[in-house]
């Protein structure tokens, strides 16, 4: 597998409220994740950091202990996100300046043959191959609800003034619904996780073209970040990608 990750504060924000992690030494599944925090006075940065740390800790512990045969990967990722949700909620309830903070999160467990996703909010996961780019996640956002109900078009959603309003996030309530998805993947497929600082500015077609191009995964992610900055960089930008090499070599950093 070839893995890479990159984050950038952007050109407008004072704090990078995005977070990510790559767990390349866990078995039987490797893990990548992205979170995009929200809340004033650095609270969004706290929310995304706590969420990433809690999911990582839980998944590492569960895989170290050994996963029972009757526990599916989707159950594993759901439980880890639920634990992170309660941790963020408790921190928000007990820490001055953090009241109401929350975060998106998208977590992917994967092996050579399959990918298992858990997600809340509007950070996305895509699967890219030679023919197509497919959004695996479903945005928990107001504009996505408007699109699905036919009130606005997908094109109108891209520039809607309320496009950043979430209908579901991690940490704002004690209990939250985690959406999940399972998909097979094959050699040379690319899994991309990203915050909306990328997808609000760069089209899916351009994202796919860049990732299919020549060069290392790190260089292609740098190209995506540069394109978002050229478009104004009005939010934090975080991208994590995994290419299925159908081999066990490891590339990329841990966080």
VMD Tcl script that draws the C-alpha trace (Angstrom):
set ca {
  {0.00 0.00 0.00}
  {1.09 3.56 -0.70}
  {-0.14 6.12 1.81}
  {0.30 9.87 2.13}
  {-1.28 12.77 4.00}
  {-1.12 16.55 4.01}
  {-2.80 19.40 5.84}
  {-2.65 23.17 5.35}
  {-4.13 26.00 7.38}
  {-5.23 27.76 4.19}
  {-5.04 31.49 3.47}
  {-7.84 32.84 5.68}
  {-8.17 30.88 8.92}
  {-6.04 31.67 11.98}
  {-6.08 28.09 13.29}
  {-5.97 24.71 11.56}
  {-9.00 22.90 13.00}
  {-8.49 19.83 10.81}
  {-6.87 16.66 12.07}
  {-5.84 13.35 10.54}
  {-4.11 10.08 11.37}
  {-2.66 7.11 9.51}
  {-2.31 3.86 11.46}
  {0.01 1.75 9.32}
  {1.12 -0.77 11.95}
  {-2.28 -2.13 13.01}
  {-3.62 -5.58 12.08}
  {-5.74 -7.01 10.57}
  {-6.78 -3.59 9.28}
  {-4.91 -0.40 8.62}
  {-6.68 2.85 9.39}
  {-6.83 6.39 7.98}
  {-9.05 9.20 9.23}
  {-9.81 12.90 8.81}
  {-11.69 15.27 11.14}
  {-12.72 18.90 10.63}
  {-13.47 20.72 13.89}
  {-15.84 23.58 14.59}
  {-16.16 26.04 17.45}
  {-14.67 29.38 18.43}
  {-11.51 30.17 20.41}
  {-9.62 27.09 19.14}
  {-12.43 24.78 20.28}
  {-12.69 23.24 16.82}
  {-9.02 22.31 16.99}
  {-9.66 20.68 20.37}
  {-12.69 18.75 19.08}
  {-10.94 17.30 16.04}
  {-7.83 16.44 18.06}
  {-9.80 14.66 20.79}
  {-11.85 12.76 18.21}
  {-8.79 11.55 16.30}
  {-6.97 10.54 19.49}
  {-9.96 8.64 20.88}
  {-10.66 6.73 17.67}
  {-6.98 5.85 17.32}
  {-6.70 4.70 20.93}
  {-9.83 2.56 20.73}
  {-8.97 0.91 17.42}
  {-5.38 0.21 18.45}
  {-6.54 -1.37 21.71}
  {-9.26 -3.47 20.08}
  {-6.94 -4.79 17.38}
  {-4.14 -5.44 19.87}
  {-6.51 -7.51 22.02}
  {-7.86 -9.39 19.01}
  {-11.21 -8.79 17.40}
  {-13.86 -11.46 18.12}
  {-15.17 -13.24 15.03}
  {-18.68 -11.96 15.69}
  {-17.56 -8.29 15.57}
  {-17.55 -6.86 12.05}
  {-15.23 -4.05 10.92}
  {-18.26 -1.77 10.58}
  {-19.21 -2.46 14.21}
  {-15.61 -1.80 15.23}
  {-15.44 1.59 13.53}
  {-18.91 2.57 14.75}
  {-18.04 1.81 18.36}
  {-14.78 3.75 18.12}
  {-16.55 6.81 16.73}
  {-19.26 6.59 19.42}
  {-16.57 6.55 22.12}
  {-14.93 9.58 20.50}
  {-18.30 11.34 20.36}
  {-18.82 10.96 24.10}
  {-15.25 12.10 24.81}
  {-15.70 15.30 22.77}
  {-19.11 15.92 24.34}
  {-17.68 15.55 27.86}
  {-14.78 17.89 27.05}
  {-17.21 20.46 25.60}
  {-19.40 20.24 28.70}
  {-16.54 20.61 31.18}
  {-14.06 22.99 29.55}
  {-14.52 26.79 29.49}
  {-14.61 28.09 25.94}
  {-15.41 24.70 24.43}
  {-19.17 24.64 24.89}
  {-20.93 23.50 21.73}
  {-17.77 22.45 19.93}
  {-17.93 19.54 17.52}
  {-16.23 17.96 14.54}
  {-16.79 15.96 11.42}
  {-15.03 12.63 11.12}
  {-14.48 10.01 8.45}
  {-12.63 6.81 9.39}
  {-11.58 4.07 6.98}
  {-10.43 0.58 7.91}
  {-8.93 -1.31 4.98}
  {-7.02 -4.36 3.83}
  {-6.02 -5.49 0.34}
  {-9.55 -6.45 -0.66}
  {-12.03 -4.26 1.22}
  {-12.68 -0.84 2.77}
  {-15.00 -0.16 5.73}
  {-16.07 3.42 6.48}
  {-17.68 5.21 9.40}
  {-18.53 8.90 9.06}
  {-20.35 11.92 10.52}
  {-20.54 15.39 8.97}
  {-19.32 16.54 5.57}
  {-15.72 15.38 5.39}
  {-15.66 12.94 2.50}
  {-14.25 9.66 1.26}
  {-13.85 8.92 -2.45}
  {-12.83 5.83 -4.40}
  {-10.96 6.60 -7.61}
  {-10.07 4.18 -10.38}
  {-9.09 4.57 -14.04}
  {-12.69 5.09 -15.14}
  {-14.43 7.00 -12.34}
  {-14.44 8.85 -9.05}
  {-17.17 7.81 -6.61}
  {-18.14 9.63 -3.42}
  {-18.54 6.95 -0.76}
  {-19.79 9.18 2.06}
  {-23.04 11.15 2.23}
  {-22.74 14.73 3.48}
  {-24.68 15.43 6.67}
  {-25.32 19.01 5.65}
  {-28.24 21.33 5.05}
  {-27.44 21.84 1.38}
  {-27.23 18.09 0.77}
  {-30.71 17.72 2.27}
  {-31.91 20.48 -0.06}
  {-30.34 18.74 -3.04}
  {-31.85 15.37 -2.14}
  {-35.30 16.95 -1.74}
  {-35.00 18.68 -5.11}
  {-35.08 22.22 -3.72}
  {-31.69 23.14 -5.19}
  {-29.33 21.60 -7.74}
  {-25.91 20.15 -7.01}
  {-24.38 23.12 -8.86}
  {-26.33 25.57 -6.68}
  {-25.18 23.72 -3.57}
  {-21.54 24.49 -4.39}
  {-22.12 28.22 -3.86}
  {-25.00 28.17 -1.39}
  {-24.53 30.63 1.51}
  {-25.49 27.90 4.01}
  {-23.28 25.16 2.59}
  {-21.25 24.92 5.82}
  {-24.24 24.17 8.06}
  {-24.13 20.57 9.28}
  {-27.17 18.48 10.15}
  {-25.06 16.04 12.16}
  {-21.67 16.31 13.86}
  {-19.57 14.49 16.42}
  {-19.51 15.79 19.99}
  {-22.49 18.15 20.01}
  {-24.82 15.55 21.57}
  {-24.17 12.65 23.91}
  {-25.40 10.17 21.31}
  {-24.99 10.42 17.55}
  {-25.82 8.22 14.58}
  {-22.78 6.94 12.71}
  {-23.27 6.14 9.03}
  {-21.23 3.26 7.61}
  {-20.34 1.82 4.24}
  {-18.45 -1.23 3.00}
  {-16.93 -1.55 -0.46}
  {-14.47 -3.83 -2.23}
  {-11.44 -2.34 -3.94}
  {-8.74 -3.68 -6.23}
  {-5.16 -3.02 -7.26}
  {-4.46 0.63 -8.22}
  {-7.72 1.93 -6.75}
  {-7.16 5.07 -4.68}
  {-9.02 5.88 -1.47}
  {-9.14 9.61 -0.70}
  {-10.31 11.16 2.58}
  {-10.55 14.95 2.73}
  {-12.05 17.94 4.51}
  {-14.37 20.36 2.73}
  {-11.55 22.86 2.37}
  {-10.67 20.79 -0.71}
  {-14.07 19.78 -2.08}
  {-15.66 23.24 -1.76}
  {-13.05 24.57 -4.18}
  {-11.90 21.72 -6.43}
  {-14.20 19.61 -8.62}
  {-14.29 15.83 -8.39}
  {-13.08 15.56 -11.98}
  {-9.96 17.60 -11.25}
  {-9.32 15.64 -8.05}
  {-9.51 12.38 -9.99}
  {-7.26 13.66 -12.80}
  {-4.59 14.74 -10.33}
  {-4.63 11.47 -8.41}
  {-4.43 9.44 -11.64}
  {-1.41 11.45 -12.77}
  {2.29 10.70 -12.58}
  {4.40 11.13 -9.46}
  {4.35 10.06 -5.85}
  {1.20 10.20 -3.78}
  {2.80 12.97 -1.69}
  {3.40 15.10 -4.77}
  {-0.17 14.60 -5.99}
  {-1.61 15.61 -2.64}
  {0.61 18.69 -2.66}
  {-0.80 19.52 -6.09}
  {-4.37 19.26 -4.76}
  {-3.54 21.54 -1.82}
  {-1.88 24.05 -4.16}
  {-4.96 24.10 -6.40}
  {-7.20 24.82 -3.40}
  {-4.89 27.62 -2.31}
  {-4.96 29.09 -5.82}
  {-8.77 29.08 -5.60}
  {-8.62 31.21 -2.45}
  {-7.78 28.75 0.32}
  {-10.69 30.00 2.42}
  {-10.65 27.02 4.79}
  {-8.25 24.47 6.24}
  {-7.35 21.79 3.69}
  {-6.62 18.18 4.64}
  {-6.11 15.24 2.29}
  {-5.23 11.60 3.05}
  {-4.85 9.03 0.27}
  {-4.13 5.32 0.00}
  {-3.33 3.52 -3.24}
  {-4.00 -0.20 -3.28}
  {-0.75 -1.73 -4.49}
  {-1.90 -5.20 -3.41}
  {1.44 -5.37 -1.57}
  {2.56 -4.73 2.01}
  {5.16 -2.01 1.53}
  {4.51 1.11 3.57}
  {4.95 4.72 2.49}
  {3.92 7.94 4.14}
  {4.05 9.28 7.65}
  {1.95 8.49 10.69}
  {0.49 11.89 11.47}
}
mol new
graphics top color blue
foreach p $ca { graphics top sphere $p radius 0.5 }
foreach p [lrange $ca 0 end-1] q [lrange $ca 1 end] { graphics top cylinder $p $q radius 0.2 }
display resetview
